[in-house]
Amino acid sequence: MSQQNDVIERKYKHILDVARTMLIHMHALKYLLADAVLSTCHLINKIPSSVLHGKSLFHVYIQTKVSSQFPPHVLGCTCFVQDLSLGLDKLSSRFIKCIFVGYSRTPKGYRCYSLSTRKYFVLADVTFF
């Protein structure tokens, strides 16, 4: 039982170290830690492993060779999502400036956070800067 705890503790430390590194790299606020941890887990599951003979954990678990339709992006990069709110006039901006905070838990798209509106957006149609 103690061997299992050691393995789990090492994996937990690895996930937190990678998430912390991503947050430091993007100069992000600490309240985005949960998003960084989820993105870290997503990326770790998609990276090919030599233990699995070049397959990713995701592909072994799902047993498919189809890769994700959403390519990886740098956490914290600037992105723009389309503003679909009603009542915009002809000269209003149609995009909202956001930061990329991760991937959706469902196969819907990317998770973006707007600092100005303090809202999360989950969209597949995102323009990255």
MMTF fields as JSON, N, C-alpha, C and O atoms, coordinates in Angstrom:
{
  "mmtfVersion": "1.0.0",
  "mmtfProducer": "UNKNOWN",
  "numBonds": 515,
  "numAtoms": 516,
  "numGroups": 129,
  "numChains": 1,
  "numModels": 1,
  "chainsPerModel": [1],
  "groupsPerChain": [129],
  "chainIdList": ["A"],
  "bondAtomList": [4, 2, 8, 6, 12, 10, 16, 14, 20, 18, 24, 22, 28, 26, 32, 30, 36, 34, 40, 38, 44, 42, 48, 46, 52, 50, 56, 54, 60, 58, 64, 62, 68, 66, 72, 70, 76, 74, 80, 78, 84, 82, 88, 86, 92, 90, 96, 94, 100, 98, 104, 102, 108, 106, 112, 110, 116, 114, 120, 118, 124, 122, 128, 126, 132, 130, 136, 134, 140, 138, 144, 142, 148, 146, 152, 150, 156, 154, 160, 158, 164, 162, 168, 166, 172, 170, 176, 174, 180, 178, 184, 182, 188, 186, 192, 190, 196, 194, 200, 198, 204, 202, 208, 206, 212, 210, 216, 214, 220, 218, 224, 222, 228, 226, 232, 230, 236, 234, 240, 238, 244, 242, 248, 246, 252, 250, 256, 254, 260, 258, 264, 262, 268, 266, 272, 270, 276, 274, 280, 278, 284, 282, 288, 286, 292, 290, 296, 294, 300, 298, 304, 302, 308, 306, 312, 310, 316, 314, 320, 318, 324, 322, 328, 326, 332, 330, 336, 334, 340, 338, 344, 342, 348, 346, 352, 350, 356, 354, 360, 358, 364, 362, 368, 366, 372, 370, 376, 374, 380, 378, 384, 382, 388, 386, 392, 390, 396, 394, 400, 398, 404, 402, 408, 406, 412, 410, 416, 414, 420, 418, 424, 422, 428, 426, 432, 430, 436, 434, 440, 438, 444, 442, 448, 446, 452, 450, 456, 454, 460, 458, 464, 462, 468, 466, 472, 470, 476, 474, 480, 478, 484, 482, 488, 486, 492, 490, 496, 494, 500, 498, 504, 502, 508, 506, 512, 510],
  "bondOrderList": [1, 1, 1, 1, 1, 1, 1, 1, 1, 1, 1, 1, 1, 1, 1, 1, 1, 1, 1, 1, 1, 1, 1, 1, 1, 1, 1, 1, 1, 1, 1, 1, 1, 1, 1, 1, 1, 1, 1, 1, 1, 1, 1, 1, 1, 1, 1, 1, 1, 1, 1, 1, 1, 1, 1, 1, 1, 1, 1, 1, 1, 1, 1, 1, 1, 1, 1, 1, 1, 1, 1, 1, 1, 1, 1, 1, 1, 1, 1, 1, 1, 1, 1, 1, 1, 1, 1, 1, 1, 1, 1, 1, 1, 1, 1, 1, 1, 1, 1, 1, 1, 1, 1, 1, 1, 1, 1, 1, 1, 1, 1, 1, 1, 1, 1, 1, 1, 1, 1, 1, 1, 1, 1, 1, 1, 1, 1, 1],
  "groupList": [{"groupName": "MET", "atomNameList": ["N", "CA", "C", "O"], "elementList": ["N", "C", "C", "O"], "formalChargeList": [0, 0, 0, 0], "bondAtomList": [1, 0, 2, 1, 3, 2], "bondOrderList": [1, 1, 2], "singleLetterCode": "M", "chemCompType": "L-PEPTIDE LINKING"}, {"groupName": "SER", "atomNameList": ["N", "CA", "C", "O"], "elementList": ["N", "C", "C", "O"], "formalChargeList": [0, 0, 0, 0], "bondAtomList": [1, 0, 2, 1, 3, 2], "bondOrderList": [1, 1, 2], "singleLetterCode": "S", "chemCompType": "L-PEPTIDE LINKING"}, {"groupName": "GLN", "atomNameList": ["N", "CA", "C", "O"], "elementList": ["N", "C", "C", "O"], "formalChargeList": [0, 0, 0, 0], "bondAtomList": [1, 0, 2, 1, 3, 2], "bondOrderList": [1, 1, 2], "singleLetterCode": "Q", "chemCompType": "L-PEPTIDE LINKING"}, {"groupName": "ASN", "atomNameList": ["N", "CA", "C", "O"], "elementList": ["N", "C", "C", "O"], "formalChargeList": [0, 0, 0, 0], "bondAtomList": [1, 0, 2, 1, 3, 2], "bondOrderList": [1, 1, 2], "singleLetterCode": "N", "chemCompType": "L-PEPTIDE LINKING"}, {"groupName": "ASP", "atomNameList": ["N", "CA", "C", "O"], "elementList": ["N", "C", "C", "O"], "formalChargeList": [0, 0, 0, 0], "bondAtomList": [1, 0, 2, 1, 3, 2], "bondOrderList": [1, 1, 2], "singleLetterCode": "D", "chemCompType": "L-PEPTIDE LINKING"}, {"groupName": "VAL", "atomNameList": ["N", "CA", "C", "O"], "elementList": ["N", "C", "C", "O"], "formalChargeList": [0, 0, 0, 0], "bondAtomList": [1, 0, 2, 1, 3, 2], "bondOrderList": [1, 1, 2], "singleLetterCode": "V", "chemCompType": "L-PEPTIDE LINKING"}, {"groupName": "ILE", "atomNameList": ["N", "CA", "C", "O"], "elementList": ["N", "C", "C", "O"], "formalChargeList": [0, 0, 0, 0], "bondAtomList": [1, 0, 2, 1, 3, 2], "bondOrderList": [1, 1, 2], "singleLetterCode": "I", "chemCompType": "L-PEPTIDE LINKING"}, {"groupName": "GLU", "atomNameList": ["N", "CA", "C", "O"], "elementList": ["N", "C", "C", "O"], "formalChargeList": [0, 0, 0, 0], "bondAtomList": [1, 0, 2, 1, 3, 2], "bondOrderList": [1, 1, 2], "singleLetterCode": "E", "chemCompType": "L-PEPTIDE LINKING"}, {"groupName": "ARG", "atomNameList": ["N", "CA", "C", "O"], "elementList": ["N", "C", "C", "O"], "formalChargeList": [0, 0, 0, 0], "bondAtomList": [1, 0, 2, 1, 3, 2], "bondOrderList": [1, 1, 2], "singleLetterCode": "R", "chemCompType": "L-PEPTIDE LINKING"}, {"groupName": "LYS", "atomNameList": ["N", "CA", "C", "O"], "elementList": ["N", "C", "C", "O"], "formalChargeList": [0, 0, 0, 0], "bondAtomList": [1, 0, 2, 1, 3, 2], "bondOrderList": [1, 1, 2], "singleLetterCode": "K", "chemCompType": "L-PEPTIDE LINKING"}, {"groupName": "TYR", "atomNameList": ["N", "CA", "C", "O"], "elementList": ["N", "C", "C", "O"], "formalChargeList": [0, 0, 0, 0], "bondAtomList": [1, 0, 2, 1, 3, 2], "bondOrderList": [1, 1, 2], "singleLetterCode": "Y", "chemCompType": "L-PEPTIDE LINKING"}, {"groupName": "HIS", "atomNameList": ["N", "CA", "C", "O"], "elementList": ["N", "C", "C", "O"], "formalChargeList": [0, 0, 0, 0], "bondAtomList": [1, 0, 2, 1, 3, 2], "bondOrderList": [1, 1, 2], "singleLetterCode": "H", "chemCompType": "L-PEPTIDE LINKING"}, {"groupName": "LEU", "atomNameList": ["N", "CA", "C", "O"], "elementList": ["N", "C", "C", "O"], "formalChargeList": [0, 0, 0, 0], "bondAtomList": [1, 0, 2, 1, 3, 2], "bondOrderList": [1, 1, 2], "singleLetterCode": "L", "chemCompType": "L-PEPTIDE LINKING"}, {"groupName": "ALA", "atomNameList": ["N", "CA", "C", "O"], "elementList": ["N", "C", "C", "O"], "formalChargeList": [0, 0, 0, 0], "bondAtomList": [1, 0, 2, 1, 3, 2], "bondOrderList": [1, 1, 2], "singleLetterCode": "A", "chemCompType": "L-PEPTIDE LINKING"}, {"groupName": "THR", "atomNameList": ["N", "CA", "C", "O"], "elementList": ["N", "C", "C", "O"], "formalChargeList": [0, 0, 0, 0], "bondAtomList": [1, 0, 2, 1, 3, 2], "bondOrderList": [1, 1, 2], "singleLetterCode": "T", "chemCompType": "L-PEPTIDE LINKING"}, {"groupName": "CYS", "atomNameList": ["N", "CA", "C", "O"], "elementList": ["N", "C", "C", "O"], "formalChargeList": [0, 0, 0, 0], "bondAtomList": [1, 0, 2, 1, 3, 2], "bondOrderList": [1, 1, 2], "singleLetterCode": "C", "chemCompType": "L-PEPTIDE LINKING"}, {"groupName": "PRO", "atomNameList": ["N", "CA", "C", "O"], "elementList": ["N", "C", "C", "O"], "formalChargeList": [0, 0, 0, 0], "bondAtomList": [1, 0, 2, 1, 3, 2], "bondOrderList": [1, 1, 2], "singleLetterCode": "P", "chemCompType": "L-PEPTIDE LINKING"}, {"groupName": "GLY", "atomNameList": ["N", "CA", "C", "O"], "elementList": ["N", "C", "C", "O"], "formalChargeList": [0, 0, 0, 0], "bondAtomList": [1, 0, 2, 1, 3, 2], "bondOrderList": [1, 1, 2], "singleLetterCode": "G", "chemCompType": "PEPTIDE LINKING"}, {"groupName": "PHE", "atomNameList": ["N", "CA", "C", "O"], "elementList": ["N", "C", "C", "O"], "formalChargeList": [0, 0, 0, 0], "bondAtomList": [1, 0, 2, 1, 3, 2], "bondOrderList": [1, 1, 2], "singleLetterCode": "F", "chemCompType": "L-PEPTIDE LINKING"}],
  "groupTypeList": [0, 1, 2, 2, 3, 4, 5, 6, 7, 8, 9, 10, 9, 11, 6, 12, 4, 5, 13, 8, 14, 0, 12, 6, 11, 0, 11, 13, 12, 9, 10, 12, 12, 13, 4, 13, 5, 12, 1, 14, 15, 11, 12, 6, 3, 9, 6, 16, 1, 1, 5, 12, 11, 17, 9, 1, 12, 18, 11, 5, 10, 6, 2, 14, 9, 5, 1, 1, 2, 18, 16, 16, 11, 5, 12, 17, 15, 14, 15, 18, 5, 2, 4, 12, 1, 12, 17, 12, 4, 9, 12, 1, 1, 8, 18, 6, 9, 15, 6, 18, 5, 17, 10, 1, 8, 14, 16, 9, 17, 10, 8, 15, 10, 1, 12, 1, 14, 8, 9, 10, 18, 5, 12, 13, 4, 5, 14, 18, 18],
  "groupIdList": [1, 2, 3, 4, 5, 6, 7, 8, 9, 10, 11, 12, 13, 14, 15, 16, 17, 18, 19, 20, 21, 22, 23, 24, 25, 26, 27, 28, 29, 30, 31, 32, 33, 34, 35, 36, 37, 38, 39, 40, 41, 42, 43, 44, 45, 46, 47, 48, 49, 50, 51, 52, 53, 54, 55, 56, 57, 58, 59, 60, 61, 62, 63, 64, 65, 66, 67, 68, 69, 70, 71, 72, 73, 74, 75, 76, 77, 78, 79, 80, 81, 82, 83, 84, 85, 86, 87, 88, 89, 90, 91, 92, 93, 94, 95, 96, 97, 98, 99, 100, 101, 102, 103, 104, 105, 106, 107, 108, 109, 110, 111, 112, 113, 114, 115, 116, 117, 118, 119, 120, 121, 122, 123, 124, 125, 126, 127, 128, 129],
  "secStructList": [7, 2, 2, 2, 2, 2, 2, 2, 2, 2, 2, 2, 2, 2, 2, 2, 2, 2, 2, 2, 2, 2, 2, 2, 2, 6, 6, 7, 7, 4, 4, 4, 2, 2, 2, 2, 2, 2, 2, 2, 2, 2, 2, 2, 2, 2, 1, 3, 3, 6, 6, 6, 6, 6, 3, 3, 2, 2, 2, 2, 2, 2, 6, 7, 7, 7, 7, 7, 1, 1, 7, 7, 7, 7, 6, 6, 7, 3, 3, 3, 3, 3, 7, 7, 7, 1, 7, 7, 7, 6, 6, 1, 7, 7, 3, 3, 3, 3, 3, 3, 3, 3, 3, 7, 1, 1, 6, 6, 7, 3, 3, 3, 3, 3, 6, 6, 6, 6, 3, 3, 3, 3, 3, 1, 7, 3, 3, 3, 7],
  "xCoordList": [0.826, 0.0, 0.871, 0.522, 2.004, 2.837, 3.5, 3.797, 3.741, 4.304, 3.319, 3.719, 2.03, 1.021, 0.953, 0.826, 1.037, 1.012, 2.208, 2.077, 3.371, 4.56, 4.38, 4.756, 3.81, 3.579, 2.584, 2.793, 1.519, 0.504, 1.078, 0.824, 1.849, 2.456, 3.432, 3.477, 4.215, 5.14, 4.373, 4.765, 3.284, 2.479, 1.825, 1.794, 1.309, 0.689, 1.71, 1.404, 2.917, 3.973, 4.355, 4.584, 4.427, 4.757, 3.703, 4.041, 2.423, 1.341, 1.406, 1.288, 1.592, 1.664, 2.902, 2.834, 4.029, 5.235, 5.038, 5.427, 4.435, 4.195, 3.186, 3.377, 2.123, 1.123, 1.731, 1.466, 2.543, 3.2, 4.141, 4.218, 4.852, 5.761, 4.991, 5.417, 3.852, 3.042, 2.506, 2.467, 2.092, 1.594, 2.701, 2.467, 3.903, 5.019, 5.377, 5.67, 5.355, 5.683, 4.687, 5.074, 3.416, 2.413, 2.163, 1.302, 2.914, 2.756, 1.3, 0.743, 0.697, -0.737, -0.965, -0.062, -2.194, -2.611, -2.872, -3.146, -2.785, -2.898, -4.302, -4.461, -5.314, -6.658, -6.852, -7.893, -5.883, -5.953, -5.251, -5.031, -4.9, -4.205, -5.036, -4.492, -6.329, -7.18, -7.169, -7.116, -7.219, -7.172, -5.824, -5.757, -4.758, -3.429, -3.288, -2.659, -3.853, -3.791, -4.58, -4.116, -5.772, -6.567, -5.855, -5.876, -5.227, -4.489, -3.277, -2.948, -2.621, -1.476, -1.894, -1.226, -2.981, -3.469, -3.852, -3.575, -4.484, -4.864, -3.627, -3.597, -2.618, -1.408, -0.622, -0.103, -0.528, 0.181, -0.497, 0.179, -1.813, -2.54, -2.416, -2.646, -2.061, -1.952, -0.516, -0.312, 0.485, 1.884, 2.245, 1.954, 2.874, 3.296, 4.333, 5.164, 4.262, 5.145, 5.95, 5.432, 7.217, 8.05, 7.597, 7.758, 7.036, 6.529, 5.366, 5.182, 4.585, 3.432, 3.767, 2.869, 5.062, 5.546, 5.109, 4.641, 5.264, 4.982, 3.529, 3.178, 2.681, 1.264, 1.022, 1.762, -0.012, -0.372, -1.342, -1.982, -1.441, -2.363, -3.797, -4.601, -4.115, -5.445, -5.764, -6.858, -4.819, -5.056, -5.15, -5.905, -4.398, -4.483, -5.823, -6.455, -6.251, -7.501, -8.708, -9.618, -8.723, -9.846, -9.726, -10.722, -8.508, -8.194, -8.545, -9.228, -8.068, -8.253, -6.967, -6.184, -6.751, -5.568, -5.898, -5.016, -7.158, -7.558, -7.053, -7.368, -6.27, -5.756, -6.811, -7.792, -6.603, -7.536, -7.6, -6.583, -8.776, -8.919, -8.457, -8.394, -8.137, -7.695, -6.206, -5.812, -5.376, -3.928, -3.571, -4.302, -2.458, -2.069, -1.62, -1.071, -1.863, -1.443, -0.799, -0.96, -0.08, 0.617, -0.398, -1.175, -0.375, -1.269, -0.96, 0.196, -1.98, -1.808, -1.634, -1.5, -1.631, -1.465, -2.751, -3.834, -2.612, -3.755, -4.57, -4.021, -5.861, -6.741, -7.987, -8.259, -8.72, -9.924, -11.08, -10.97, -12.204, -13.411, -14.474, -14.497, -15.344, -16.384, -17.444, -17.898, -17.83, -18.86, -20.217, -20.548, -21.003, -22.303, -23.462, -24.614, -23.163, -24.226, -25.122, -24.705, -26.351, -27.346, -27.187, -26.636, -27.661, -27.668, -26.402, -26.207, -25.546, -24.347, -24.682, -25.393, -24.158, -24.403, -23.34, -22.469, -23.405, -22.533, -21.056, -20.192, -20.766, -19.379, -18.796, -17.646, -19.574, -19.077, -18.064, -18.112, -17.157, -16.184, -16.9, -17.756, -16.559, -17.197, -16.373, -16.768, -15.236, -14.379, -14.068, -14.009, -13.874, -13.507, -12.09, -11.788, -11.228, -9.843, -9.831, -10.377, -9.206, -9.156, -7.747, -6.86, -7.565, -6.341, -6.744, -7.786, -5.912, -6.157, -5.801, -4.666, -6.775, -6.529, -6.631, -6.428, -6.94, -6.948, -7.922, -8.384, -8.21, -9.048, -10.328, -10.336, -11.396, -12.678, -12.66, -11.959, -13.426, -13.522, -14.32, -14.139, -15.184, -15.93, -15.209, -14.399, -15.471, -14.749, -15.259, -15.302, -15.641, -16.245, -15.22, -15.451, -14.108, -13.146, -12.191, -11.834, -11.787, -10.813, -11.519, -12.631, -10.86, -11.368, -10.585, -9.354, -11.296, -10.682, -11.308, -12.48, -10.495, -10.969, -10.782, -9.694, -11.858, -11.813, -11.541, -12.304, -10.457, -10.129, -11.08, -11.355, -11.583, -12.457, -13.859, -14.436, -14.4, -15.748, -15.729, -16.767, -14.553, -14.378, -15.291, -15.929, -15.34, -16.148, -15.294, -14.318, -15.689, -15.061, -15.861, -17.085, -15.158, -15.777, -15.227, -14.027, -16.092, -15.667, -16.146, -17.332, -15.194, -15.516, -14.486, -13.336, -14.915, -13.98, -13.386, -12.284, -14.112, -13.66, -12.97, -13.592, -11.678, -10.87, -9.696, -9.057, -9.423, -8.275, -7.157, -7.31, -6.015, -4.879, -3.913, -3.677, -3.358, -2.417, -1.023, -0.066],
  "yCoordList": [-1.192, 0.0, 1.257, 2.258, 1.202, 2.393, 2.663, 3.814, 1.594, 1.809, 2.573, 3.457, 2.238, 2.949, 4.412, 5.298, 4.658, 6.043, 6.82, 7.996, 6.183, 6.848, 7.21, 8.304, 6.3, 6.557, 7.705, 8.599, 7.675, 8.726, 10.073, 11.089, 10.081, 11.332, 11.898, 13.112, 11.037, 11.515, 12.096, 13.129, 11.442, 11.932, 13.264, 14.191, 13.349, 14.586, 15.725, 16.84, 15.444, 16.458, 16.87, 18.051, 15.9, 16.201, 17.107, 18.069, 16.799, 17.622, 19.034, 19.998, 19.178, 20.518, 21.282, 22.493, 20.593, 21.261, 21.791, 22.919, 20.983, 21.425, 22.577, 23.549, 22.479, 23.547, 24.843, 25.922, 24.73, 25.916, 26.557, 27.782, 25.722, 26.239, 26.966, 28.019, 26.397, 27.058, 28.4, 29.373, 28.455, 29.717, 30.761, 31.935, 30.343, 31.287, 31.779, 32.959, 30.884, 31.249, 32.263, 33.163, 32.116, 33.024, 34.245, 35.069, 34.365, 35.49, 35.618, 36.715, 34.485, 34.457, 34.611, 34.463, 34.909, 35.021, 33.632, 32.687, 33.521, 32.213, 31.62, 30.409, 32.429, 31.876, 31.053, 30.417, 31.05, 30.212, 28.865, 28.126, 28.543, 27.293, 26.078, 25.125, 26.093, 24.947, 24.728, 23.587, 25.811, 25.686, 25.142, 24.342, 25.571, 25.083, 23.598, 22.865, 23.143, 21.721, 20.888, 19.83, 21.355, 20.619, 20.563, 19.528, 21.658, 21.672, 20.749, 20.073, 20.725, 19.84, 18.382, 17.61, 18.006, 16.622, 16.295, 15.198, 17.236, 17.027, 16.79, 15.862, 17.624, 17.496, 16.229, 15.576, 15.875, 14.658, 13.434, 12.502, 13.433, 12.303, 12.226, 11.161, 13.318, 13.339, 13.153, 12.963, 13.206, 13.09, 11.611, 10.802, 11.247, 9.858, 9.448, 10.251, 8.185, 7.672, 6.493, 5.667, 6.419, 5.286, 3.999, 2.911, 4.112, 2.942, 2.306, 1.09, 3.145, 2.658, 2.477, 2.421, 2.385, 2.153, 3.262, 2.989, 4.5, 5.646, 6.06, 6.976, 5.424, 5.8, 6.682, 6.626, 7.484, 8.296, 7.522, 6.57, 7.938, 7.301, 7.436, 6.517, 8.565, 8.803, 7.781, 7.217, 7.544, 6.613, 5.17, 4.38, 4.816, 3.466, 3.269, 2.221, 4.273, 4.169, 4.169, 3.356, 5.066, 5.169, 4.116, 3.759, 3.62, 2.632, 3.13, 2.454, 4.306, 4.874, 5.576, 5.983, 5.715, 6.419, 7.832, 8.559, 8.226, 9.565, 10.546, 10.419, 11.52, 12.511, 13.586, 13.683, 14.364, 15.427, 16.438, 16.752, 16.937, 17.91, 19.296, 20.21, 19.459, 20.744, 20.675, 20.034, 21.32, 21.266, 22.028, 22.93, 21.671, 22.351, 23.787, 24.101, 24.645, 26.045, 26.401, 25.685, 27.492, 27.938, 28.499, 29.398, 27.954, 28.421, 29.879, 30.239, 30.704, 32.117, 33.019, 34.232, 32.453, 33.304, 34.089, 33.691, 35.193, 36.031, 35.38, 34.892, 35.384, 34.843, 35.718, 36.53, 35.537, 36.315, 35.371, 34.455, 35.607, 34.823, 35.741, 36.942, 35.157, 35.957, 36.347, 35.519, 37.618, 38.141, 37.885, 38.47, 37.008, 36.642, 37.319, 36.918, 38.346, 39.005, 39.828, 40.319, 39.954, 40.706, 42.201, 42.622, 42.982, 44.425, 45.133, 46.297, 44.487, 45.14, 45.918, 45.427, 47.14, 47.904, 47.568, 46.735, 48.201, 47.866, 48.116, 47.423, 49.097, 49.469, 48.863, 49.129, 48.068, 47.433, 46.347, 45.722, 46.145, 45.078, 43.733, 43.547, 42.817, 41.501, 40.451, 39.286, 40.849, 39.899, 40.389, 41.592, 39.447, 39.734, 39.213, 38.061, 40.068, 39.672, 38.829, 39.229, 37.666, 36.719, 36.168, 36.46, 35.364, 34.582, 33.109, 32.721, 32.311, 30.879, 30.208, 30.311, 29.513, 28.886, 27.366, 26.715, 26.79, 25.337, 24.762, 25.426, 23.503, 22.733, 22.342, 22.138, 22.241, 21.868, 20.41, 19.589, 20.092, 18.698, 17.872, 16.658, 18.524, 17.869, 18.171, 19.096, 17.428, 17.696, 18.934, 18.954, 19.953, 21.135, 22.151, 22.8, 22.309, 23.296, 23.778, 23.051, 25.03, 25.664, 26.449, 26.94, 26.564, 27.411, 28.711, 28.706, 29.81, 31.133, 31.961, 31.794, 32.863, 33.698, 35.157, 35.58, 35.92, 37.346, 38.104, 38.004, 38.856, 39.646, 40.826, 41.248, 41.362, 42.533, 42.172, 42.903, 41.066, 40.668, 39.637, 39.36, 39.062, 38.026, 36.824, 36.298, 36.406, 35.261, 34.256, 34.611, 32.986, 31.915, 31.683, 31.815, 31.335, 30.976, 29.611, 29.361, 28.74, 27.447, 27.397, 27.218, 27.558, 27.628, 26.858, 26.704, 26.379, 25.735, 26.762, 26.571, 27.838, 28.861, 29.986, 30.978, 29.811, 30.775, 31.194, 30.359, 32.499, 33.008, 33.282, 34.088, 32.596, 32.76, 33.791, 33.851, 34.609, 35.645, 35.149, 35.874],
  "zCoordList": [0.0, 0.0, 0.0, -0.625, 0.701, 0.753, -0.591, -0.913, -1.398, -2.733, -3.608, -4.365, -3.509, -4.293, -3.878, -4.723, -2.585, -2.116, -2.644, -2.984, -2.72, -3.242, -4.711, -5.131, -5.493, -6.915, -7.084, -7.904, -6.315, -6.404, -5.986, -6.632, -4.911, -4.446, -5.478, -5.677, -6.137, -7.172, -8.357, -8.9, -8.764, -9.889, -9.526, -10.335, -8.313, -7.831, -7.816, -8.238, -7.332, -7.303, -8.719, -8.979, -9.642, -11.033, -11.667, -12.357, -11.431, -11.995, -11.436, -12.192, -10.128, -9.532, -9.997, -10.206, -10.161, -10.653, -12.066, -12.367, -12.934, -14.311, -14.332, -15.063, -13.545, -13.488, -12.958, -13.487, -11.913, -11.353, -12.368, -12.469, -13.115, -14.141, -15.236, -15.709, -15.639, -16.667, -16.165, -16.918, -14.898, -14.344, -14.259, -14.543, -13.87, -13.798, -15.189, -15.379, -16.152, -17.53, -18.101, -18.846, -17.754, -18.31, -17.423, -17.732, -16.317, -15.388, -14.945, -14.909, -14.609, -14.289, -12.795, -11.971, -12.497, -11.114, -10.544, -11.284, -9.23, -8.592, -8.705, -8.552, -8.965, -9.062, -10.331, -10.492, -11.229, -12.42, -12.21, -13.171, -10.962, -10.678, -11.084, -11.642, -10.817, -11.179, -12.687, -13.145, -13.464, -14.917, -15.371, -16.304, -14.719, -15.076, -14.754, -15.518, -13.652, -13.289, -14.291, -14.715, -14.675, -15.668, -17.012, -17.678, -17.419, -18.686, -18.62, -19.595, -17.472, -17.288, -17.436, -18.125, -16.8, -16.905, -18.345, -18.83, -19.022, -20.421, -21.285, -22.093, -21.112, -21.928, -21.603, -22.509, -20.323, -19.942, -20.553, -20.99, -20.583, -21.156, -22.671, -23.244, -23.336, -24.796, -25.298, -26.496, -24.405, -24.816, -24.993, -24.112, -26.115, -26.304, -25.252, -24.828, -24.846, -23.808, -24.338, -25.09, -23.946, -24.354, -23.664, -24.218, -22.468, -21.751, -22.512, -22.478, -23.198, -23.963, -25.442, -26.282, -25.761, -27.133, -28.094, -29.2, -27.663, -28.523, -28.563, -29.306, -27.799, -27.751, -26.532, -25.551, -26.612, -25.46, -24.576, -25.022, -23.334, -22.403, -22.903, -22.746, -23.499, -24.046, -25.139, -25.161, -26.036, -27.137, -26.657, -27.224, -25.625, -25.079, -24.376, -24.516, -23.625, -22.867, -23.8, -23.635, -24.77, -25.698, -26.805, -27.433, -27.044, -28.069, -29.463, -30.232, -29.763, -31.089, -31.491, -30.634, -32.77, -33.248, -33.699, -34.155, -33.574, -33.973, -32.931, -31.748, -33.366, -32.43, -32.196, -32.934, -31.193, -30.862, -31.994, -32.613, -32.257, -33.32, -32.89, -33.712, -31.624, -31.116, -30.805, -29.831, -31.609, -31.353, -30.075, -29.666, -29.451, -28.212, -28.472, -29.528, -27.494, -27.537, -26.211, -25.223, -26.19, -24.988, -24.001, -24.326, -22.796, -21.753, -21.434, -21.215, -21.408, -21.085, -22.282, -22.122, -23.491, -24.673, -24.926, -24.497, -25.62, -25.939, -27.055, -28.043, -26.878, -27.905, -27.989, -27.104, -29.048, -29.275, -29.552, -30.368, -28.855, -29.084, -29.653, -29.383, -30.439, -31.086, -30.066, -29.276, -30.093, -29.203, -29.839, -30.871, -29.222, -29.77, -29.046, -29.209, -28.246, -27.499, -28.415, -29.464, -27.98, -28.75, -28.515, -27.498, -29.436, -29.268, -29.71, -29.359, -30.455, -30.954, -32.223, -33.1, -32.306, -33.528, -34.576, -34.327, -35.727, -36.852, -36.565, -37.101, -35.727, -35.482, -34.204, -33.855, -33.527, -32.297, -32.628, -33.687, -31.699, -31.856, -31.755, -30.89, -32.616, -32.641, -31.9, -31.842, -31.334, -30.64, -29.238, -28.982, -28.342, -26.963, -26.74, -27.049, -26.202, -25.92, -24.648, -23.619, -24.732, -23.621, -23.479, -24.281, -22.438, -22.312, -22.35, -21.822, -22.974, -23.096, -21.781, -21.316, -21.172, -19.875, -19.913, -18.888, -21.067, -21.106, -22.105, -23.033, -21.875, -22.779, -22.065, -20.852, -22.815, -22.247, -21.813, -22.405, -20.789, -20.347, -21.344, -21.446, -22.06, -23.134, -24.439, -24.479, -25.503, -26.758, -27.488, -28.718, -26.749, -27.351, -27.84, -28.861, -27.152, -27.611, -26.544, -25.617, -26.703, -25.819, -24.724, -24.917, -23.568, -22.481, -22.48, -22.437, -22.527, -22.539, -21.425, -21.085, -20.86, -19.757, -20.129, -20.522, -19.999, -20.288, -18.997, -18.036, -18.979, -17.794, -17.628, -16.504, -18.741, -18.655, -18.155, -17.351, -18.62, -18.198, -17.076, -16.474, -16.785, -15.766, -16.032, -15.12, -17.294, -17.691, -18.444, -19.105, -18.328, -19.091, -20.362, -20.373, -21.431, -22.694, -23.098, -22.976, -23.571, -24.102, -25.545, -25.82, -26.461, -27.88, -28.69, -28.277, -29.842, -30.767, -31.735, -32.249, -31.976, -32.919, -32.163, -31.785, -31.951, -31.203, -32.085, -32.725, -32.108, -32.859, -31.872, -30.954, -32.066, -31.159, -31.729, -32.936, -30.819, -31.209, -31.01, -31.281]
}
